C-alpha cells in the first residue's frame, strides 16, 4: 500500500509521543488521512472510527489513555472531513455520495494498519457516525476481537412528527438537484468553533470543550459545518437498513450518556437488547461525547473499555486452546 507522510498537529492532539499521520488512498482515488498513536509493550491495536465532523487529533488524549494501558490507536479522517479530500466545492458541507463509500475508507484504514505492522488483535471503537460505519463494517467482515460503540448513530434523533417530512425533503432534494444544500437548521458554522459551552450537546466538561474548540480554531481546515440533504438521506437510509439486521456475534460494549440528545437512544436500546455478548452502559449525566467528558464520567468508561478488550482476548485464547 502506498503511504506518505501527512500533516499532524501533535501540540493540539496531546497524544502519545512519536504519533504521526499518513496519507492513504481509498480504492476510488480519494485521499484520506490516518494517524498512528503508538504504545510500548502493546497488547493490540484500536481501530478508532470518529464521528461526523471529527478528525484524528481529537482523539489524542484518549489514545494516550489507551497507550498507557498497552494499546496502539489508529484513527482516520473519513472522506469529506478532517484533512481528507472534501466531497463538494463548498468544503464546509458534510457530504458523501453513498454511505457505502465509507467502507472503502475502512478498507484503506485496515490496509494501513497492516502496512504499519500494528499488532493484533484489533479492537474497534466507533463513535456516533463512526458507530454506524463500524456496525456495517462488522457485517462486511471487519476482523476485530471486540467492538465498543459510544453514542452510536444507529438512528438520528428526529421528532416523530417531523420524521416523514425529513424523508420527503431529503428524497425530493435529489430529484431537483438540490441535495448538496445544507440540511435544515444547519449551515457553514462549525458547532464547536462558533457555539457556546453552556447547554452544548457534547460534553459537561469545560476543559474538554476548550480542548476541542482550541483544535478547530488553531487549524480551521479541520472545521466542518452541517450535513448536506444528500448525506442526511443516505444516513437515514443506512440506519433503517441496519436496524432490520440481526446483531453480529462480535463481543460488544455500547456506552451512551443519560443526557444523549443527538442520536436515537431507543434504537440503541433495541439493538443492544438483541446483541449476543453485548452490554449497554448508560453513563450518568453524560452527553453525546462520553469519551470527552469530565474525569468522574470518563475514567470509569476508559477502564470499562480496556476490561472489555482484555476479556475478549481471554475468550480468544480459551477458544484457541479448545481447538
C-alpha positions as a printed NumPy array, in Angstrom:
array([[  0.   ,   0.   ,   0.   ],
       [  1.271,   3.475,  -0.886],
       [  1.54 ,   5.756,   2.163],
       [  3.183,   9.155,   2.552],
       [  3.679,  11.492,   5.49 ],
       [  0.716,  13.781,   6.239],
       [  0.376,  16.881,   8.421],
       [ -0.304,  16.154,  12.078],
       [ -0.827,  18.671,  14.872],
       [  0.764,  16.915,  17.823],
       [  0.507,  20.022,  20.005],
       [ -3.255,  20.079,  19.527],
       [ -3.732,  16.308,  19.906],
       [ -1.816,  15.978,  23.185],
       [ -1.391,  12.283,  22.484],
       [  1.489,   9.837,  22.861],
       [  4.937,  10.989,  21.783],
       [  6.031,   9.989,  18.282],
       [  2.48 ,   9.907,  16.939],
       [  2.346,  10.71 ,  13.248],
       [ -0.1  ,  10.84 ,  10.366],
       [ -0.108,   9.349,   6.897],
       [ -1.906,   9.922,   3.627],
       [ -3.625,   6.813,   2.285],
       [ -5.838,   6.347,  -0.735],
       [ -9.2  ,   4.652,  -0.998],
       [ -9.8  ,   2.395,  -3.969],
       [-11.813,   5.11 ,  -5.716],
       [ -8.87 ,   7.504,  -5.574],
       [ -9.876,   9.727,  -2.668],
       [ -7.101,  10.786,  -0.311],
       [ -7.653,  10.052,   3.378],
       [ -5.559,  10.693,   6.491],
       [ -4.798,   8.182,   9.222],
       [ -2.913,   8.815,  12.454],
       [ -0.955,   6.24 ,  14.396],
       [ -0.645,   6.753,  18.146],
       [  1.996,   4.258,  19.349],
       [  2.198,   2.284,  22.584],
       [  5.001,   0.394,  24.324],
       [  4.583,  -3.301,  25.129],
       [  1.384,  -3.34 ,  23.107],
       [ -1.338,  -5.919,  23.592],
       [ -3.25 ,  -4.967,  20.48 ],
       [ -4.458,  -2.128,  18.281],
       [ -7.578,   0.026,  18.455],
       [ -9.152,   0.999,  15.133],
       [-10.82 ,   4.277,  16.029],
       [-13.79 ,   5.329,  13.871],
       [-14.598,   9.011,  14.568],
       [-17.964,  10.691,  14.224],
       [-19.194,  13.219,  11.681],
       [-17.158,  16.467,  11.705],
       [-14.3  ,  14.796,  13.62 ],
       [-10.607,  14.322,  12.83 ],
       [ -7.655,  12.329,  14.112],
       [ -6.238,  14.944,  16.519],
       [ -9.469,  14.988,  18.508],
       [ -8.665,  11.573,  19.977],
       [ -5.116,  12.315,  21.127],
       [ -5.972,  12.279,  24.821],
       [ -7.95 ,   9.051,  24.517],
       [ -5.078,   7.495,  22.555],
       [ -2.756,   8.486,  25.387],
       [ -5.026,   6.712,  27.879],
       [ -5.064,   3.626,  25.674],
       [ -1.293,   3.724,  25.138],
       [ -0.632,   3.687,  28.895],
       [ -2.752,   0.53 ,  29.001],
       [ -0.871,  -1.153,  26.167],
       [ -2.843,  -0.369,  23.019],
       [ -1.836,   1.298,  19.79 ],
       [ -4.511,   3.526,  18.247],
       [ -5.096,   4.095,  14.546],
       [ -7.63 ,   6.852,  13.775],
       [ -8.946,   8.114,  10.439],
       [-10.23 ,  11.252,   8.758],
       [-13.225,   9.956,   6.797],
       [-13.792,  11.241,   3.282],
       [-15.352,  14.693,   3.394],
       [-13.957,  15.755,   6.762],
       [-10.759,  16.484,   8.666],
       [ -7.884,  16.862,   6.207],
       [ -9.195,  14.128,   3.907],
       [-10.486,  15.097,   0.476],
       [-13.733,  17.048,   0.755],
       [-16.602,  15.974,  -1.449],
       [-18.06 ,  19.296,  -2.648],
       [-16.753,  22.651,  -3.832],
       [-18.096,  24.089,  -0.576],
       [-15.732,  22.334,   1.826],
       [-17.882,  23.22 ,   4.844],
       [-20.725,  20.893,   3.757],
       [-20.633,  17.404,   5.282],
       [-21.313,  15.148,   2.307],
       [-20.9  ,  11.632,   0.975],
       [-22.047,  10.21 ,  -2.359],
       [-23.169,   6.899,  -0.852],
       [-22.934,   5.75 ,   2.742],
       [-21.404,   2.519,   1.469],
       [-18.389,   4.563,   0.326],
       [-17.253,   4.823,   3.938],
       [-16.467,   1.111,   3.733],
       [-13.833,   1.988,   1.134],
       [-12.241,   4.155,   3.823],
       [-12.421,   1.293,   6.326],
       [-10.619,  -0.966,   3.853],
       [ -7.878,   1.637,   3.347],
       [ -7.52 ,   2.013,   7.118],
       [ -7.107,  -1.733,   7.64 ],
       [ -4.522,  -1.85 ,   4.851],
       [ -2.649,   0.97 ,   6.612],
       [ -2.697,  -0.952,   9.905],
       [ -1.136,  -3.923,   8.129],
       [  1.422,  -1.752,   6.312],
       [  2.459,  -0.263,   9.665],
       [  2.69 ,  -3.782,  11.162],
       [  0.391,  -2.817,  14.03 ],
       [ -0.098,  -5.753,  16.385],
       [ -3.222,  -7.853,  16.536],
       [ -5.753,  -8.424,  17.876],
       [ -7.567,  -5.399,  16.505],
       [-10.376,  -3.81 ,  18.504],
       [-12.942,  -1.304,  17.266],
       [-14.066,   1.931,  18.896],
       [-16.764,   3.675,  16.863],
       [-18.28 ,   6.981,  17.926],
       [-21.55 ,   8.427,  16.59 ],
       [-21.391,   8.228,  12.767],
       [-18.326,   6.035,  13.26 ],
       [-20.611,   3.656,  15.148],
       [-22.87 ,   3.393,  12.118],
       [-19.902,   2.823,   9.809],
       [-18.467,   0.367,  12.324],
       [-21.625,  -1.706,  12.594],
       [-21.76 ,  -2.029,   8.822],
       [-18.046,  -2.927,   8.786],
       [-18.711,  -5.803,  11.205],
       [-21.304,  -7.153,   8.79 ],
       [-18.743,  -6.756,   5.998],
       [-16.26 ,  -8.929,   7.89 ],
       [-14.035,  -6.446,   9.743],
       [-11.662,  -8.667,  11.731],
       [-11.768,  -7.343,  15.284],
       [-11.752,  -9.227,  18.556],
       [-14.261,  -6.842,  20.113],
       [-16.259,  -3.7  ,  19.42 ],
       [-17.007,  -0.631,  21.513],
       [-19.562,   1.964,  20.447],
       [-20.131,   5.349,  22.088],
       [-23.27 ,   7.289,  21.253],
       [-23.572,   5.266,  18.031],
       [-25.611,   6.698,  15.18 ],
       [-27.898,   3.715,  14.738],
       [-30.721,   6.207,  14.469],
       [-30.812,  10.008,  14.279],
       [-32.853,  11.808,  16.893],
       [-35.678,  13.48 ,  14.959],
       [-39.068,  14.248,  16.484],
       [-41.566,  11.647,  15.285],
       [-43.992,  14.181,  13.723],
       [-41.097,  15.649,  11.702],
       [-39.561,  12.357,  10.545],
       [-41.828,  11.86 ,   7.473],
       [-41.023,  15.413,   6.375],
       [-37.296,  14.732,   6.733],
       [-37.598,  11.696,   4.474],
       [-39.673,  13.607,   1.933],
       [-37.365,  16.626,   1.894],
       [-34.141,  14.673,   1.551],
       [-35.597,  12.36 ,  -1.092],
       [-37.135,  15.224,  -3.04 ],
       [-33.952,  17.299,  -2.99 ],
       [-32.192,  14.595,  -5.004],
       [-34.855,  14.789,  -7.692],
       [-34.495,  18.538,  -8.194],
       [-30.713,  18.804,  -7.92 ],
       [-30.599,  20.454,  -4.504],
       [-29.274,  17.615,  -2.376],
       [-25.919,  19.396,  -1.978],
       [-27.557,  22.09 ,   0.166],
       [-27.317,  22.1  ,   3.958],
       [-29.93 ,  20.178,   5.914],
       [-32.498,  22.449,   7.616],
       [-31.239,  24.173,  10.741],
       [-27.574,  23.773,   9.787],
       [-25.048,  25.868,   7.896],
       [-21.385,  26.578,   7.34 ],
       [-20.532,  27.134,  11.002],
       [-18.598,  24.546,  12.983],
       [-20.604,  23.754,  16.119],
       [-17.577,  23.748,  18.404],
       [-15.866,  26.745,  16.78 ],
       [-18.896,  29.035,  16.987],
       [-21.039,  27.571,  19.764],
       [-21.078,  28.283,  23.486],
       [-20.269,  25.81 ,  26.218],
       [-23.498,  26.47 ,  28.117],
       [-26.082,  23.809,  27.237],
       [-23.91 ,  22.307,  24.483],
       [-24.908,  18.776,  23.453],
       [-21.403,  17.273,  23.502],
       [-19.826,  17.441,  26.96 ],
       [-20.345,  18.679,  30.504],
       [-16.62 ,  19.344,  30.911],
       [-15.415,  22.909,  30.178],
       [-11.819,  21.699,  29.827],
       [-12.733,  19.164,  27.147],
       [-14.894,  21.744,  25.361],
       [-11.896,  24.078,  25.313],
       [ -9.666,  21.231,  24.055],
       [-11.949,  20.588,  21.078],
       [-12.524,  24.287,  20.41 ],
       [ -8.808,  25.082,  20.528],
       [ -8.131,  22.452,  17.867],
       [-10.582,  23.723,  15.253],
       [ -9.693,  27.357,  15.858],
       [ -5.961,  26.678,  15.544],
       [ -6.461,  24.688,  12.326],
       [ -9.595,  25.948,  10.505],
       [ -9.188,  23.254,   7.831],
       [-10.464,  20.791,  10.426],
       [-13.787,  22.596,  10.678],
       [-16.947,  21.194,   9.107],
       [-20.439,  22.628,   9.036],
       [-23.766,  20.863,   8.815],
       [-24.583,  17.844,   6.657],
       [-25.967,  18.055,   3.157],
       [-29.518,  16.973,   2.45 ],
       [-27.988,  14.086,   0.499],
       [-25.845,  12.995,   3.47 ],
       [-28.925,  13.08 ,   5.696],
       [-30.906,  10.928,   3.283],
       [-28.06 ,   8.436,   2.999],
       [-27.667,   8.334,   6.792],
       [-31.386,   7.807,   7.429],
       [-31.495,   5.025,   4.841],
       [-28.418,   3.291,   6.292],
       [-29.778,   3.458,   9.841],
       [-33.092,   1.991,   8.701],
       [-31.357,  -0.835,   6.834],
       [-29.076,  -1.69 ,   9.744],
       [-31.984,  -1.67 ,  12.207],
       [-33.546,  -4.573,  10.307],
       [-30.419,  -6.734,  10.51 ],
       [-29.53 ,  -9.133,  13.327],
       [-26.745,  -8.181,  15.697],
       [-23.248,  -9.542,  14.959],
       [-21.602, -12.103,  17.231],
       [-18.564,  -9.898,  17.997],
       [-18.415,  -9.07 ,  21.748],
       [-19.795,  -5.562,  22.095],
       [-19.811,  -2.818,  24.708],
       [-22.028,   0.188,  23.979],
       [-21.937,   3.358,  26.087],
       [-24.332,   6.309,  25.973],
       [-24.788,   9.331,  28.164],
       [-28.071,   9.596,  30.021],
       [-28.402,  13.111,  28.577],
       [-27.836,  11.969,  24.974],
       [-29.578,  14.449,  22.617],
       [-28.154,  13.689,  19.168],
       [-28.689,  10.022,  18.367],
       [-31.77 ,   7.857,  18.818],
       [-31.384,   6.061,  22.17 ],
       [-34.411,   3.733,  21.737],
       [-32.786,   2.386,  18.563],
       [-29.601,   1.735,  20.54 ],
       [-31.518,   0.02 ,  23.34 ],
       [-33.303,  -2.178,  20.824],
       [-30.056,  -3.149,  19.119],
       [-28.25 ,  -3.977,  22.345],
       [-31.2  ,  -5.976,  23.704],
       [-30.609,  -8.465,  20.878],
       [-26.816,  -8.457,  20.708],
       [-25.254, -11.731,  21.889],
       [-22.281, -10.934,  24.103],
       [-23.446,  -7.327,  24.119],
       [-23.771,  -4.892,  27.008],
       [-25.236,  -1.389,  27.175],
       [-23.961,   1.091,  29.767],
       [-25.696,   4.411,  30.394],
       [-23.18 ,   6.939,  31.735],
       [-24.885,   9.108,  34.391],
       [-25.188,  12.75 ,  33.29 ],
       [-23.121,  12.121,  30.169],
       [-23.733,  13.984,  26.932],
       [-23.051,  12.704,  23.408],
       [-19.244,  12.731,  23.68 ],
       [-18.794,  10.352,  26.605],
       [-15.104,   9.985,  25.729],
       [-14.743,  13.757,  26.048],
       [-16.428,  14.028,  29.428],
       [-15.156,  15.117,  32.823],
       [-12.902,  12.657,  34.662],
       [-15.603,  11.218,  37.   ],
       [-17.606,  10.143,  33.932],
       [-14.792,   9.435,  31.5  ],
       [-12.265,   7.483,  33.56 ],
       [-14.608,   4.592,  34.505],
       [-15.599,   4.392,  30.831],
       [-11.985,   4.02 ,  29.711],
       [-11.416,   1.308,  32.333],
       [-14.566,  -0.495,  31.188],
       [-13.419,  -0.337,  27.568],
       [ -9.995,  -1.792,  28.352],
       [-11.538,  -4.538,  30.501],
       [-13.801,  -5.346,  27.545],
       [-10.784,  -5.64 ,  25.25 ],
       [ -8.946,  -7.863,  27.709],
       [-11.984, -10.044,  28.289],
       [-12.393, -10.655,  24.575],
       [ -8.703, -11.534,  24.248],
       [ -9.014, -14.037,  27.106],
       [-12.013, -15.596,  25.379],
       [ -9.987, -15.9  ,  22.166],
       [ -7.159, -17.69 ,  23.99 ],
       [ -9.579, -20.141,  25.63 ],
       [-11.217, -20.862,  22.278],
       [ -7.801, -21.453,  20.689],
       [ -6.86 , -23.901,  23.462],
       [-10.087, -25.864,  22.986],
       [ -9.456, -26.024,  19.258]])
